C-alpha cells in the first residue's frame, strides 16, 4: 500500500489497497459475477422452457444478493473507499474477470478520523461487555445460560473488531488509539460503575451488553471465510485476558487492602505531634531460625506464610491464573 498523504486525523488519500482490503474487494467482485451469471441462467430458462426459474433459484439469488450487501457493508466498516467498492462490483456485473487495476479509480479518499472513531467505539463496547460479564459471573447466584451468551458475545465482538482493524490496515499509532497497549484503567472505571444493584440488575446489564446485531454476526462469518493475511500481532487481547483484567479490577475495588497493601515492615508508623513519623515498633520480617534437629525443608514448610500473609508472597487467590484459551 502506498499513500499520497497521511495524517493522524482527517481525510487520507490512498493510491492502492492493502493485501487484506484486496481480499475483500476480490470477494465482492466474485459475488457480483456469480449474481450476473445467475441472471443469465434465468433468461435462458425463460427462453427454453417458457417459464420462471424454480423456487430454489430465487432462494439462491436472494442469498447471493444478501452476501454482496454484507460484503460491501464490511468493506465500508473497514475503511475501504467507496469508489473502489463500486469499481469491482461493476466489473463483476459485466462479467469481466478479476484483474486488480494498475491505477485504482478516483484517487479515493477515506476519513481516517471517522474510521478510527468507529473502531474505538466498538472497542469500548467490548470493554463494557467484559466487565458486565465479570460483575455478573462473580455473583454466586448467576445463571449459567446468561453467562454463556455473554461469553459468546465476547468472542464474536472481539473477533469482528480485530478483523476490521486488520482490513483497515491501521498503523501502530492508530492501533494504540483504538486500544492502548497495557492500559487497564478502563477495567477499574467500568467495574466501579457496574458493580452495583442486585442480581437481577446485574443480569439485565449483562444481557443488554450481550446483544449482537445479526449483521455483525454475518460480518464475522465473512471475515472467517476470507482467510485474511496477517498484519502483525492480534490487535485486541483475547476474551479470557479481558475477563481476567476485569475480575482483577473488580476484586481490587471491593477489597483494596487485601492484595494492594504493603507488607507491615514497610509501612511508616503513625505521625508524631511535631509531624515526624515513628518507625514501626516491631519488625515483622521473618527471621532465619536455626536448623539444628530439622531439615531445611521442614523449617521452610513450618514457617510458610499463612492466611493474609500469603498475599505478600504472590499466592493471593485473586491472582490472574486463567488460561488464555478459556473464558472463566
Residue frames as qw, qx, qy, qz and C-alpha x, y, z in Angstrom:
[[0.000, 0.888, 0.460, 0.000, 0.00, 0.00, 0.00],
 [0.378, 0.099, -0.013, 0.921, 1.14, 3.49, -0.78],
 [0.062, -0.820, -0.508, 0.258, -0.39, 6.70, 0.38],
 [0.343, 0.679, 0.153, 0.631, -0.38, 10.09, -1.20],
 [0.084, -0.572, 0.338, -0.742, -0.63, 11.71, 2.21],
 [0.608, -0.331, -0.704, 0.156, -1.01, 10.57, 5.79],
 [0.153, -0.493, 0.304, -0.801, -2.24, 12.27, 8.92],
 [0.041, -0.057, -0.893, 0.444, -3.42, 11.11, 12.32],
 [0.285, 0.556, 0.641, -0.445, -6.87, 12.57, 11.66],
 [0.362, 0.646, -0.097, -0.665, -8.92, 13.84, 8.77],
 [0.864, 0.467, 0.037, -0.181, -9.06, 12.59, 5.19],
 [0.433, -0.496, 0.669, 0.345, -6.24, 10.38, 3.90],
 [0.678, 0.566, -0.237, -0.405, -5.71, 9.80, 0.19],
 [0.663, -0.264, 0.693, 0.104, -4.77, 6.22, -0.77],
 [0.356, 0.534, -0.534, -0.551, -3.49, 5.01, -4.12],
 [0.608, 0.107, -0.751, -0.235, -3.95, 1.24, -3.70],
 [0.795, -0.480, -0.030, -0.369, -5.50, -1.21, -1.22],
 [0.316, -0.537, 0.764, -0.165, -3.70, -3.32, 1.35],
 [0.219, 0.121, -0.948, -0.195, -3.50, -7.10, 0.91],
 [0.121, 0.319, 0.847, -0.409, -6.42, -7.60, 3.32],
 [0.384, 0.538, 0.156, -0.734, -8.52, -4.97, 1.54],
 [0.329, 0.366, -0.675, -0.550, -7.70, -6.60, -1.78],
 [0.038, -0.089, -0.994, 0.042, -9.09, -9.91, -0.46],
 [0.266, 0.502, 0.595, -0.568, -12.37, -8.21, 0.47],
 [0.367, 0.567, -0.200, -0.710, -12.62, -6.43, -2.90],
 [0.193, 0.224, -0.881, -0.369, -11.93, -9.66, -4.75],
 [0.090, 0.284, 0.931, -0.212, -14.78, -11.39, -2.91],
 [0.334, 0.583, 0.275, -0.687, -17.14, -8.52, -3.75],
 [0.323, 0.464, -0.556, -0.609, -16.18, -8.96, -7.41],
 [0.089, 0.039, -0.987, -0.127, -16.74, -12.73, -7.24],
 [0.219, 0.427, 0.753, -0.451, -20.17, -12.31, -5.65],
 [0.378, 0.603, -0.008, -0.702, -21.24, -9.78, -8.29],
 [0.239, 0.347, -0.779, -0.464, -20.01, -12.12, -11.03],
 [0.041, 0.149, 0.984, -0.091, -21.99, -15.03, -9.60],
 [0.311, 0.544, 0.504, -0.595, -25.17, -12.92, -9.38],
 [0.356, 0.553, -0.330, -0.677, -24.76, -11.82, -13.02],
 [0.160, 0.172, -0.929, -0.285, -24.37, -15.43, -14.18],
 [0.170, 0.327, 0.871, -0.325, -27.50, -16.45, -12.29],
 [0.382, 0.595, 0.168, -0.687, -29.46, -13.72, -14.07],
 [0.314, 0.426, -0.656, -0.538, -28.20, -15.01, -17.42],
 [0.014, -0.035, -0.999, 0.002, -29.29, -18.52, -16.43],
 [0.305, 0.463, 0.632, -0.541, -32.78, -17.27, -15.57],
 [0.422, 0.567, -0.196, -0.680, -33.14, -15.66, -19.02],
 [0.234, 0.266, -0.879, -0.319, -32.04, -18.91, -20.63],
 [0.155, 0.213, 0.918, -0.296, -34.61, -20.77, -18.53],
 [0.414, 0.565, 0.322, -0.637, -37.37, -18.49, -19.80],
 [0.371, 0.536, -0.487, -0.581, -36.22, -18.73, -23.43],
 [0.228, 0.194, -0.936, -0.184, -36.06, -22.53, -23.41],
 [0.075, -0.287, -0.929, 0.223, -38.82, -23.58, -21.02],
 [0.197, -0.507, -0.390, -0.743, -41.08, -20.55, -21.26],
 [0.622, -0.675, -0.390, -0.073, -41.41, -20.41, -17.52],
 [0.207, -0.869, 0.332, -0.303, -39.89, -18.76, -14.49],
 [0.371, 0.370, -0.804, 0.281, -36.96, -20.43, -12.74],
 [0.643, -0.412, -0.646, 0.017, -37.79, -22.76, -9.84],
 [0.460, -0.868, -0.070, -0.173, -38.13, -21.50, -6.28],
 [0.822, -0.346, 0.053, 0.448, -34.65, -22.78, -5.46],
 [0.509, 0.413, 0.138, 0.743, -33.21, -20.28, -7.95],
 [0.166, -0.826, -0.114, -0.527, -34.95, -17.35, -6.25],
 [0.744, -0.663, -0.024, 0.076, -33.71, -18.54, -2.85],
 [0.784, -0.082, 0.114, 0.605, -30.13, -18.84, -4.10],
 [0.317, 0.592, 0.172, 0.721, -30.27, -15.47, -5.86],
 [0.393, -0.858, -0.097, -0.317, -31.58, -13.78, -2.71],
 [0.816, -0.492, 0.039, 0.300, -28.76, -15.34, -0.70],
 [0.652, 0.207, 0.152, 0.714, -26.15, -14.09, -3.17],
 [0.045, 0.768, 0.165, 0.617, -27.60, -10.59, -3.07],
 [0.594, -0.797, -0.040, -0.102, -27.52, -10.52, 0.74],
 [0.829, -0.248, 0.087, 0.494, -23.93, -11.73, 0.74],
 [0.464, 0.471, 0.157, 0.733, -22.93, -8.96, -1.64],
 [0.224, -0.841, -0.098, -0.482, -24.57, -6.32, 0.55],
 [0.766, -0.633, 0.009, 0.115, -22.92, -7.75, 3.67],
 [0.769, 0.040, 0.105, 0.630, -19.52, -7.71, 1.97],
 [0.232, 0.641, 0.119, 0.722, -19.94, -4.09, 0.97],
 [0.492, -0.824, -0.064, -0.274, -21.04, -3.16, 4.50],
 [0.849, -0.381, 0.049, 0.363, -17.93, -4.92, 5.80],
 [0.604, 0.322, 0.127, 0.718, -15.76, -3.03, 3.33],
 [0.066, -0.798, -0.097, -0.591, -17.23, 0.33, 4.34],
 [0.689, -0.721, -0.030, -0.065, -16.82, -0.50, 8.06],
 [0.826, -0.248, 0.136, 0.487, -13.15, -1.34, 7.45],
 [0.117, -0.793, 0.149, 0.579, -12.46, 1.94, 5.66],
 [0.482, 0.118, 0.652, 0.573, -12.25, 0.71, 2.06],
 [0.136, 0.324, -0.094, -0.932, -13.06, 3.69, -0.20],
 [0.618, 0.458, 0.481, -0.421, -16.47, 3.63, -1.88],
 [0.511, 0.668, -0.336, -0.424, -15.09, 4.20, -5.44],
 [0.064, 0.387, -0.916, -0.088, -13.03, 1.01, -5.17],
 [0.424, 0.172, 0.826, -0.331, -16.06, -0.98, -3.98],
 [0.597, 0.612, 0.189, -0.483, -18.20, 0.34, -6.85],
 [0.313, 0.634, -0.608, -0.360, -15.44, -0.40, -9.39],
 [0.050, -0.203, 0.978, 0.023, -15.04, -4.09, -8.50],
 [0.489, 0.354, 0.679, -0.418, -18.81, -4.57, -8.30],
 [0.546, 0.664, -0.059, -0.507, -19.34, -3.11, -11.78],
 [0.245, 0.520, -0.773, -0.268, -16.59, -5.20, -13.35],
 [0.239, -0.008, 0.956, -0.170, -18.09, -8.33, -11.77],
 [0.535, 0.502, 0.470, -0.491, -21.59, -7.50, -13.03],
 [0.501, 0.683, -0.298, -0.440, -20.21, -7.05, -16.56],
 [0.990, 0.093, 0.099, 0.030, -18.56, -10.47, -16.46],
 [0.394, 0.768, -0.441, 0.248, -15.03, -9.04, -16.57],
 [0.848, -0.127, -0.432, 0.280, -12.50, -11.30, -14.84],
 [0.525, -0.831, -0.030, 0.183, -10.65, -10.33, -11.70],
 [0.664, 0.318, -0.046, 0.676, -7.68, -8.15, -12.60],
 [0.334, -0.761, -0.247, 0.499, -6.71, -5.52, -9.99],
 [0.414, 0.881, 0.095, 0.211, -6.25, -2.23, -11.84],
 [0.643, 0.159, -0.187, 0.726, -2.81, -0.72, -12.03],
 [0.010, 0.152, -0.192, 0.969, -4.32, 2.62, -11.05],
 [0.056, -0.511, -0.825, 0.237, -7.34, 2.48, -8.76],
 [0.092, 0.672, 0.451, 0.580, -10.09, 4.96, -9.66],
 [0.243, -0.869, -0.258, -0.346, -10.75, 8.42, -8.32],
 [0.328, 0.386, -0.519, 0.689, -7.68, 8.62, -6.11],
 [0.558, -0.597, -0.526, -0.236, -10.03, 7.54, -3.32],
 [0.015, 0.450, -0.457, 0.767, -10.10, 9.40, -0.02],
 [0.611, -0.458, -0.646, -0.009, -11.17, 7.98, 3.33],
 [0.292, -0.771, 0.182, -0.536, -11.86, 9.92, 6.53],
 [0.567, 0.154, -0.733, 0.342, -9.36, 8.24, 8.81],
 [0.132, -0.203, 0.536, -0.809, -10.55, 10.04, 11.94],
 [0.736, -0.067, 0.007, -0.673, -14.12, 8.79, 11.44],
 [0.809, 0.133, -0.567, -0.072, -12.85, 5.25, 10.83],
 [0.365, 0.181, -0.718, 0.564, -10.72, 5.22, 13.99],
 [0.368, -0.181, 0.346, -0.844, -13.58, 6.74, 15.95],
 [0.837, -0.035, -0.216, -0.502, -15.95, 3.96, 14.87],
 [0.743, 0.129, -0.631, 0.181, -13.41, 1.25, 15.72],
 [0.106, 0.240, -0.611, 0.747, -12.71, 2.87, 19.09],
 [0.609, -0.171, 0.137, -0.762, -16.43, 2.89, 19.86],
 [0.890, 0.018, -0.397, -0.222, -16.64, -0.84, 19.07],
 [0.523, 0.226, -0.672, 0.473, -13.61, -1.46, 21.29],
 [0.218, -0.243, 0.470, -0.820, -15.35, 0.33, 24.17],
 [0.816, -0.106, -0.118, -0.556, -18.41, -1.88, 23.69],
 [0.792, 0.124, -0.584, 0.128, -16.10, -4.87, 24.05],
 [0.195, 0.252, -0.624, 0.714, -14.68, -3.48, 27.31],
 [0.524, -0.207, 0.203, -0.801, -18.18, -2.81, 28.64],
 [0.884, -0.020, -0.333, -0.327, -19.24, -6.37, 27.83],
 [0.616, 0.200, -0.670, 0.364, -16.17, -7.89, 29.51],
 [0.026, -0.199, 0.569, -0.798, -16.80, -6.00, 32.76],
 [0.679, -0.126, 0.022, -0.723, -20.58, -6.60, 32.71],
 [0.855, 0.043, -0.505, -0.109, -19.89, -10.32, 32.31],
 [0.440, 0.201, -0.678, 0.554, -17.29, -10.33, 35.11],
 [0.287, -0.221, 0.386, -0.849, -19.59, -8.46, 37.50],
 [0.818, -0.073, -0.083, -0.564, -22.43, -10.90, 36.82],
 [0.812, 0.164, -0.558, 0.045, -20.29, -14.06, 36.67],
 [0.251, 0.303, -0.671, 0.628, -18.66, -13.25, 40.02],
 [0.565, -0.265, 0.258, -0.738, -22.05, -13.35, 41.76],
 [0.212, -0.139, 0.960, -0.122, -22.74, -16.79, 43.32],
 [0.516, 0.403, 0.656, -0.375, -26.36, -16.84, 42.09],
 [0.255, 0.494, -0.411, -0.723, -25.67, -16.14, 38.41],
 [0.855, 0.330, 0.293, -0.273, -27.49, -18.02, 35.64],
 [0.551, -0.263, 0.630, 0.480, -25.06, -20.15, 33.57],
 [0.505, 0.580, 0.573, 0.283, -27.16, -19.59, 30.43],
 [0.082, 0.993, 0.071, -0.046, -26.86, -15.80, 30.69],
 [0.409, -0.710, 0.464, 0.336, -23.12, -16.13, 31.30],
 [0.638, 0.079, 0.660, 0.389, -22.74, -18.44, 28.29],
 [0.404, 0.813, 0.375, 0.190, -24.44, -15.92, 25.98],
 [0.124, -0.967, 0.168, 0.148, -22.12, -13.21, 27.27],
 [0.567, -0.424, 0.589, 0.388, -19.06, -15.37, 26.60],
 [0.589, 0.419, 0.592, 0.357, -20.23, -16.00, 23.05],
 [0.193, 0.960, 0.191, 0.071, -20.86, -12.28, 22.54],
 [0.378, -0.798, 0.350, 0.312, -17.36, -11.52, 23.83],
 [0.604, -0.112, 0.650, 0.448, -15.80, -13.86, 21.29],
 [0.456, 0.663, 0.525, 0.279, -17.93, -12.62, 18.38],
 [0.017, 0.997, 0.060, -0.053, -17.33, -8.94, 19.15],
 [0.451, -0.689, 0.435, 0.365, -13.61, -9.34, 19.69],
 [0.603, 0.060, 0.656, 0.450, -13.07, -11.36, 16.51],
 [0.374, 0.790, 0.438, 0.209, -15.14, -8.97, 14.39],
 [0.084, -0.985, 0.087, 0.122, -13.40, -5.82, 15.64],
 [0.543, -0.491, 0.547, 0.407, -9.97, -7.47, 15.27],
 [0.589, 0.337, 0.622, 0.391, -10.85, -8.40, 11.69],
 [0.225, 0.936, 0.252, 0.101, -11.96, -4.86, 10.88],
 [0.306, -0.862, 0.297, 0.274, -8.72, -3.47, 12.31],
 [0.612, -0.175, 0.633, 0.440, -6.75, -5.90, 10.13],
 [0.480, 0.604, 0.540, 0.336, -8.67, -4.97, 6.98],
 [0.017, 0.992, 0.114, -0.055, -8.38, -1.25, 7.75],
 [0.735, 0.344, -0.130, 0.570, -4.59, -1.54, 7.80],
 [0.316, -0.944, -0.017, -0.091, -4.14, 0.67, 10.86],
 [0.421, 0.598, -0.502, 0.462, -0.67, 1.90, 11.70],
 [0.525, -0.156, -0.678, 0.489, 0.88, 1.19, 15.11],
 [0.008, 0.002, 0.294, -0.956, -0.08, 4.67, 16.32],
 [0.539, -0.159, -0.288, -0.775, -3.65, 4.23, 15.09],
 [0.688, -0.216, -0.692, -0.031, -3.96, 0.87, 16.83],
 [0.328, -0.092, -0.583, 0.738, -2.78, 2.49, 20.04],
 [0.283, -0.085, 0.057, -0.953, -5.61, 4.99, 19.74],
 [0.704, -0.185, -0.471, -0.498, -8.15, 2.19, 19.35],
 [0.884, -0.426, -0.191, -0.010, -6.69, 0.02, 22.14],
 [0.010, 0.834, -0.492, 0.249, -3.74, 1.43, 24.17],
 [0.757, 0.127, -0.616, 0.175, -1.26, -1.33, 25.00],
 [0.444, -0.019, -0.661, 0.604, -1.05, -2.18, 28.69],
 [0.257, -0.260, 0.156, -0.918, -3.82, 0.20, 29.73],
 [0.298, -0.328, -0.894, 0.066, -6.17, -1.29, 32.37],
 [0.112, 0.069, 0.316, -0.940, -7.80, 1.94, 33.57],
 [0.521, -0.098, -0.431, -0.731, -10.94, 1.02, 31.64],
 [0.560, -0.212, -0.801, 0.015, -11.44, -2.06, 33.81],
 [0.248, -0.239, -0.605, 0.718, -11.37, -0.09, 37.07],
 [0.230, 0.105, 0.034, -0.967, -13.60, 2.77, 35.92],
 [0.574, -0.087, -0.549, -0.601, -16.15, 0.44, 34.32],
 [0.510, -0.214, -0.810, 0.192, -16.15, -2.01, 37.24],
 [0.078, -0.172, -0.483, 0.855, -16.69, 0.85, 39.69],
 [0.398, 0.072, -0.132, -0.905, -19.72, 1.92, 37.65],
 [0.663, -0.029, -0.582, -0.470, -21.27, -1.52, 37.04],
 [0.404, -0.051, -0.850, 0.333, -20.65, -3.21, 40.41],
 [0.292, -0.017, 0.376, -0.879, -23.99, -2.06, 41.83],
 [0.703, 0.006, -0.189, -0.686, -27.50, -3.41, 42.25],
 [0.753, -0.171, 0.582, -0.255, -28.88, -6.84, 42.98],
 [0.476, -0.082, 0.813, 0.326, -28.52, -9.99, 40.89],
 [0.478, 0.666, 0.572, 0.015, -31.43, -9.09, 38.60],
 [0.150, 0.949, -0.081, -0.266, -29.93, -5.68, 37.80],
 [0.279, -0.572, 0.681, 0.362, -26.54, -7.27, 37.03],
 [0.524, 0.210, 0.802, 0.196, -28.20, -9.89, 34.83],
 [0.401, 0.838, 0.348, -0.127, -30.11, -7.19, 32.93],
 [0.022, 0.872, -0.360, -0.330, -26.88, -5.27, 32.24],
 [0.404, -0.306, 0.809, 0.299, -25.14, -8.46, 31.12],
 [0.533, 0.479, 0.693, 0.075, -27.99, -9.35, 28.74],
 [0.292, 0.924, 0.117, -0.218, -28.10, -5.84, 27.29],
 [0.104, -0.764, 0.542, 0.334, -24.35, -5.81, 26.67],
 [0.479, -0.128, 0.843, 0.211, -24.51, -9.27, 25.05],
 [0.617, 0.646, 0.386, -0.232, -26.93, -8.27, 22.27],
 [0.320, -0.310, 0.585, 0.678, -25.24, -8.58, 18.87],
 [0.540, 0.538, -0.056, -0.645, -26.72, -7.28, 15.64],
 [0.883, 0.212, 0.418, 0.029, -27.32, -10.06, 13.06],
 [0.562, 0.811, -0.127, 0.099, -25.34, -8.04, 10.52],
 [0.157, -0.781, 0.592, -0.120, -22.31, -8.13, 12.80],
 [0.764, -0.164, 0.623, -0.042, -22.53, -11.91, 13.03],
 [0.801, 0.552, 0.222, 0.073, -22.64, -12.12, 9.23],
 [0.237, 0.898, -0.357, 0.097, -19.61, -9.83, 9.01],
 [0.462, -0.568, 0.678, -0.065, -17.67, -12.17, 11.30],
 [0.849, 0.171, 0.501, 0.006, -18.66, -15.16, 9.17],
 [0.625, 0.774, -0.010, 0.101, -17.42, -13.37, 6.05],
 [0.060, -0.849, 0.516, -0.099, -14.15, -12.43, 7.76],
 [0.683, -0.308, 0.662, -0.027, -13.60, -16.08, 8.69],
 [0.823, 0.421, 0.377, 0.057, -14.28, -17.21, 5.12],
 [0.389, 0.903, -0.181, 0.018, -11.90, -14.62, 3.63],
 [0.891, -0.184, 0.013, 0.415, -8.85, -16.05, 5.45],
 [0.147, 0.980, -0.088, 0.105, -7.24, -12.62, 5.65],
 [0.691, 0.331, -0.376, 0.522, -3.45, -12.28, 5.63],
 [0.584, -0.611, -0.340, 0.413, -1.92, -11.48, 9.00],
 [0.221, 0.797, -0.030, 0.561, -0.87, -7.96, 9.87],
 [0.046, 0.500, -0.570, 0.650, 1.31, -8.23, 12.96],
 [0.056, -0.079, -0.890, 0.445, 0.13, -9.39, 16.41],
 [0.109, -0.630, -0.763, -0.091, -3.50, -9.67, 17.42],
 [0.022, 0.554, 0.066, 0.830, -4.99, -6.15, 17.54],
 [0.558, -0.550, 0.092, -0.615, -7.04, -6.87, 20.68],
 [0.198, -0.346, 0.856, -0.329, -6.48, -9.05, 23.78],
 [0.327, -0.157, -0.911, -0.194, -8.06, -12.49, 23.98],
 [0.536, -0.567, -0.272, -0.564, -11.50, -12.54, 25.68],
 [0.796, -0.392, -0.405, 0.223, -10.07, -14.55, 28.59],
 [0.466, 0.041, -0.219, 0.856, -7.48, -11.82, 29.17],
 [0.189, -0.460, -0.140, -0.856, -10.19, -9.16, 29.12],
 [0.712, -0.540, -0.346, -0.286, -12.26, -11.04, 31.70],
 [0.751, -0.227, -0.363, 0.503, -9.21, -11.68, 33.90],
 [0.240, 0.225, -0.109, 0.938, -8.36, -7.96, 33.83],
 [0.424, -0.509, -0.227, -0.714, -11.97, -7.10, 34.70],
 [0.795, -0.452, -0.404, -0.002, -12.03, -9.58, 37.61],
 [0.604, -0.052, -0.313, 0.731, -8.76, -8.24, 38.99],
 [0.017, -0.334, 0.010, -0.942, -10.10, -4.69, 38.89],
 [0.607, -0.505, -0.359, -0.498, -13.41, -5.77, 40.43],
 [0.800, -0.394, -0.395, 0.221, -11.78, -7.56, 43.37],
 [0.453, 0.097, -0.221, 0.858, -9.29, -4.76, 43.88],
 [0.213, -0.437, -0.085, -0.870, -12.12, -2.25, 44.21],
 [0.733, -0.492, -0.360, -0.302, -14.03, -4.49, 46.60],
 [0.797, -0.561, -0.016, 0.221, -11.07, -5.31, 48.87],
 [0.420, 0.842, -0.241, 0.240, -8.31, -2.84, 48.07],
 [0.305, -0.754, 0.541, -0.216, -6.29, -3.65, 51.21],
 [0.958, -0.114, 0.250, -0.081, -6.19, -7.39, 50.65],
 [0.854, 0.096, 0.266, 0.436, -3.50, -7.55, 47.98],
 [0.376, 0.784, 0.030, 0.493, -2.52, -3.95, 47.34],
 [0.464, -0.874, 0.125, -0.074, -1.34, -3.11, 50.90],
 [0.383, 0.651, -0.606, 0.250, 2.40, -3.02, 51.54],
 [0.722, -0.160, -0.620, 0.261, 3.98, -5.55, 53.95],
 [0.482, -0.841, -0.244, 0.038, 3.83, -4.38, 57.60],
 [0.662, -0.431, 0.052, 0.611, 7.58, -3.78, 57.91],
 [0.372, 0.232, 0.324, 0.838, 7.49, -1.28, 55.01],
 [0.138, -0.813, -0.443, -0.353, 4.60, 0.82, 56.33],
 [0.178, 0.414, -0.350, 0.821, 5.52, 4.01, 58.21],
 [0.241, -0.379, -0.752, 0.483, 4.42, 4.49, 61.81],
 [0.029, -0.864, -0.501, -0.040, 1.76, 6.99, 62.92],
 [0.292, 0.672, -0.063, 0.678, 2.65, 10.69, 62.71],
 [0.448, -0.306, -0.495, 0.678, 4.12, 12.37, 65.80],
 [0.036, -0.862, -0.380, 0.333, 2.79, 15.63, 67.16],
 [0.168, -0.683, 0.271, 0.658, 5.63, 17.51, 65.53],
 [0.632, 0.625, -0.167, -0.426, 4.86, 15.98, 62.16],
 [0.153, 0.485, -0.853, -0.115, 7.57, 13.30, 62.08],
 [0.893, -0.064, -0.270, -0.353, 6.70, 9.66, 61.84],
 [0.591, -0.506, 0.617, -0.121, 7.77, 6.98, 64.27],
 [0.332, 0.324, -0.850, -0.248, 9.45, 3.93, 62.93],
 [0.805, -0.244, -0.422, -0.339, 7.49, 0.72, 63.41],
 [0.512, -0.635, 0.469, -0.338, 7.79, -0.51, 66.94],
 [0.751, -0.178, 0.635, -0.012, 8.26, -4.06, 65.78],
 [0.231, 0.471, -0.683, -0.508, 9.91, -5.69, 62.80],
 [0.839, 0.119, 0.348, -0.402, 7.58, -8.25, 61.27],
 [0.559, 0.556, -0.569, -0.234, 10.06, -9.64, 58.77],
 [0.983, -0.162, -0.079, -0.043, 10.62, -13.41, 59.08],
 [0.203, -0.782, 0.589, -0.022, 13.88, -14.24, 60.81],
 [0.646, 0.329, -0.687, -0.037, 16.21, -17.11, 59.98],
 [0.786, -0.484, 0.235, -0.306, 15.74, -19.86, 62.53],
 [0.185, -0.519, 0.833, 0.054, 18.33, -22.46, 63.49],
 [0.775, 0.203, -0.433, -0.413, 18.03, -25.66, 61.51],
 [0.027, 0.345, -0.898, 0.273, 19.52, -27.85, 64.23],
 [0.354, 0.110, 0.852, -0.370, 17.48, -31.02, 64.59],
 [0.604, 0.595, 0.431, -0.308, 15.35, -30.31, 61.50],
 [0.548, 0.224, 0.502, 0.630, 15.91, -30.31, 57.79],
 [0.016, -0.196, 0.111, 0.974, 15.77, -27.02, 55.94],
 [0.266, -0.274, -0.683, -0.623, 12.67, -28.23, 54.12],
 [0.384, -0.553, -0.725, 0.147, 10.82, -28.82, 57.37],
 [0.225, -0.451, -0.260, 0.824, 11.75, -25.37, 58.69],
 [0.079, 0.043, -0.385, -0.918, 10.65, -23.72, 55.47],
 [0.334, -0.388, -0.755, -0.410, 7.38, -25.61, 55.48],
 [0.361, -0.531, -0.651, 0.405, 6.70, -24.82, 59.15],
 [0.143, -0.563, -0.158, 0.798, 7.22, -21.09, 58.73],
 [0.170, 0.331, 0.616, 0.694, 5.44, -20.70, 55.37],
 [0.211, 0.038, 0.161, -0.963, 3.23, -17.57, 55.43],
 [0.006, -0.419, -0.907, -0.046, -0.42, -18.35, 56.04],
 [0.042, 0.765, 0.531, -0.363, -3.73, -16.51, 55.87],
 [0.263, 0.951, 0.100, -0.126, -3.44, -12.92, 54.72],
 [0.318, -0.707, 0.493, 0.395, 0.38, -13.12, 54.63],
 [0.671, 0.174, 0.646, 0.320, 0.11, -15.39, 51.59],
 [0.405, 0.878, 0.249, 0.046, -0.78, -12.33, 49.54],
 [0.153, -0.900, 0.344, 0.221, 2.68, -10.96, 50.29],
 [0.481, -0.341, 0.743, 0.316, 4.32, -13.95, 48.60],
 [0.310, 0.301, -0.566, -0.702, 2.33, -13.78, 45.36],
 [0.071, -0.134, -0.987, -0.050, 0.00, -16.61, 46.40],
 [0.367, 0.236, 0.334, -0.835, -3.11, -14.47, 46.70],
 [0.437, 0.340, 0.833, 0.022, -6.16, -16.33, 45.38],
 [0.366, 0.821, 0.243, -0.366, -7.11, -13.23, 43.39],
 [0.194, -0.516, 0.578, 0.602, -4.08, -13.55, 41.10],
 [0.683, 0.490, -0.176, -0.511, -4.73, -14.00, 37.40],
 [0.387, -0.283, 0.870, 0.118, -4.36, -17.71, 36.67],
 [0.730, 0.472, 0.342, -0.357, -6.91, -18.03, 33.89],
 [0.585, 0.004, 0.616, 0.528, -5.60, -19.80, 30.76],
 [0.086, 0.376, -0.257, -0.886, -5.51, -17.59, 27.69],
 [0.205, -0.056, -0.794, -0.569, -7.72, -20.01, 25.75],
 [0.292, -0.490, -0.821, 0.010, -10.59, -20.27, 28.27],
 [0.204, -0.510, 0.015, -0.835, -13.01, -17.61, 29.43],
 [0.082, -0.041, -0.853, 0.514, -13.73, -18.19, 33.15]]
